[in-house]
């Protein structure tokens, strides 16, 4: 018992020291470093409008429903960043099949000039988080006909807009080419 009493002091001091280092000093140091080196990313990669109001983040998708805008991926969580995640259904799962049928029917209704067999899979399926702000360039091109018809902007101009907003692979080798839907739609608004 005497030995336990002698060890309690060092154990408590060591625990307290580890809590201060790991729970206060380290996070504070990383926050300061991030604010100095990459302040935009450290603050959530926020996008502002002309009045300096936050309109979104480059990292979180938004639900564009108007036919005159490009649409992002389907989100089973309605792009609610407080509850990221999506059901990990197998292709044979009945709920997944129903969700795909609903997405395909919505596509056909909104985009009658682009047949469903020409639609990239990312426009009718969720991402793992339900928050993905990107679509493939092919998914953006598949929407050109509808957006052109609704906005009066010619299709070639819209394709150039997509090309301008296409981001390459990370470091040239990782991931896939992608288009940030919010940034694409902000550039589209400038043409309206």
C-alpha positions in Angstrom: 0.0 0.0 0.0 2.9 2.3 0.8 4.3 1.7 -2.7 1.0 2.6 -4.3 0.9 5.9 -2.4 4.5 6.7 -3.5 3.6 6.1 -7.2 0.3 8.0 -7.2 2.1 11.4 -7.2 4.2 10.7 -10.2 1.3 9.0 -12.0 -1.0 12.0 -11.5 1.7 14.5 -12.5 2.6 12.6 -15.6 -1.1 12.2 -16.6 -1.7 15.9 -16.1 1.4 16.8 -18.1 0.3 14.5 -21.0 -3.1 16.1 -20.9 -1.7 19.6 -21.1 0.7 18.7 -23.9 -1.7 16.5 -25.9 -4.9 18.4 -25.2 -3.8 22.0 -25.1 -0.3 22.8 -26.3 -0.2 20.5 -29.4 -3.6 21.5 -30.8 -2.8 25.2 -30.1 0.5 24.9 -31.9 -1.0 23.1 -34.9 -3.8 25.7 -35.1 -1.3 28.6 -35.1 0.9 26.9 -37.7 -2.1 26.2 -39.9 -3.4 29.8 -39.6 0.0 31.1 -40.6 0.8 28.7 -43.4 -2.6 27.8 -44.9 -5.2 30.1 -43.4 -7.8 29.4 -46.2 -7.8 25.7 -45.6 -7.5 26.1 -41.8 -10.8 28.0 -41.9 -12.7 25.5 -43.9 -11.9 26.6 -47.5 -14.9 29.0 -47.4 -16.2 30.7 -50.5 -17.4 34.3 -50.2 -19.7 36.4 -52.5 -19.1 40.0 -53.5 -20.5 41.2 -50.2 -18.0 39.1 -48.3 -20.7 36.7 -47.0 -19.9 33.0 -46.8 -21.9 31.1 -49.4 -20.3 27.7 -49.1 -17.2 25.7 -48.7 -15.1 24.0 -51.4 -15.2 20.9 -49.3 -18.9 20.4 -48.8 -21.4 19.8 -51.6 -24.6 21.8 -51.9 -28.0 20.8 -53.2 -28.7 22.6 -56.4 -32.2 21.9 -57.5 -32.9 24.6 -60.1 -32.6 23.2 -63.7 -30.5 26.1 -64.7 -27.6 25.0 -62.5 -25.3 22.0 -62.7 -26.3 19.4 -60.1 -23.9 17.4 -57.8 -24.1 13.9 -56.6 -27.1 12.4 -54.8 -26.9 12.9 -51.0 -28.9 10.7 -48.7 -28.1 13.2 -45.9 -29.1 16.3 -47.9 -25.5 17.6 -47.6 -25.8 18.1 -43.9 -22.3 18.3 -42.7 -23.3 17.6 -39.1 -24.2 14.0 -40.0 -21.8 12.8 -42.6 -22.0 9.2 -43.8 -24.1 7.2 -46.0 -25.6 3.7 -45.9 -23.1 1.2 -47.3 -25.6 -0.8 -49.3 -24.6 -3.7 -51.5 -25.7 -3.4 -55.1 -28.3 -6.1 -54.4 -29.8 -4.3 -51.5 -33.5 -3.4 -52.2 -33.2 0.1 -50.7 -30.2 0.8 -52.9 -32.1 -0.5 -56.0 -35.1 1.8 -55.1 -32.8 4.8 -54.6 -31.1 4.2 -57.9 -34.5 3.9 -59.6 -35.6 7.2 -58.1 -32.4 8.9 -59.1 -32.7 7.6 -62.7 -36.4 8.7 -62.9 -35.5 12.1 -61.6 -32.7 12.3 -64.2 -35.0 11.4 -67.0 -37.5 14.0 -66.0 -35.0 16.8 -65.6 -32.8 15.9 -68.6 -35.0 14.5 -71.4 -32.3 15.2 -74.0 -29.7 13.0 -72.3 -30.6 9.3 -72.2 -30.1 7.5 -68.9 -27.6 5.1 -70.4 -25.3 8.1 -71.1 -25.4 9.3 -67.4 -22.2 8.8 -65.4 -22.7 6.7 -62.3 -21.7 9.5 -60.0 -24.9 11.5 -60.8 -27.2 8.7 -59.6 -25.2 7.3 -56.6 -24.0 8.7 -53.3 -20.5 9.3 -52.2 -19.4 7.6 -49.0 -19.8 10.7 -46.9 -22.8 12.2 -48.7 -21.0 15.5 -48.8 -18.9 15.2 -51.9 -18.7 18.6 -53.6 -17.2 17.2 -56.8 -18.5 15.3 -59.9 -16.6 13.9 -62.8 -16.1 16.0 -65.9 -18.3 13.5 -67.7 -21.1 14.1 -65.2 -20.9 17.8 -65.8 -20.9 17.4 -69.6 -24.0 15.2 -69.3 -25.9 18.2 -67.9 -24.8 20.7 -70.6 -27.9 20.2 -72.8 -30.3 21.0 -69.9 -28.3 23.9 -68.5 -28.0 25.4 -72.0 -31.7 25.1 -72.6 -32.6 26.7 -69.3 -30.0 29.5 -69.4 -29.7 30.3 -73.1 -25.9 29.9 -72.8 -24.6 28.0 -75.8 -23.2 24.5 -75.2 -19.7 25.3 -76.3 -19.4 28.1 -73.7 -20.7 25.7 -71.0 -18.1 23.0 -72.0 -15.4 25.6 -71.8 -16.6 26.6 -68.3 -16.5 22.9 -67.3 -12.9 22.6 -68.7 -11.9 25.7 -66.8 -13.3 24.2 -63.5 -11.8 20.7 -64.0 -9.2 19.9 -61.4 -6.6 17.3 -62.3 -5.4 14.4 -60.3 -3.6 15.2 -57.0 0.2 15.4 -57.7 -0.7 14.3 -61.2 -1.2 10.6 -60.2 -3.7 10.3 -57.2 -7.5 10.3 -57.6 -9.5 11.3 -60.6 -10.2 14.5 -62.5 -13.1 16.3 -60.9 -15.3 19.4 -61.1 -16.3 21.4 -58.0 -20.0 22.0 -58.6 -20.3 25.1 -56.4 -17.4 26.8 -58.2 -18.8 25.8 -61.6 -22.2 27.2 -60.7 -20.6 30.4 -59.4 -18.9 30.9 -62.8 -22.1 30.1 -64.5 -23.9 32.8 -62.5 -21.4 35.4 -63.8 -22.5 34.5 -67.4 -26.2 34.9 -66.6 
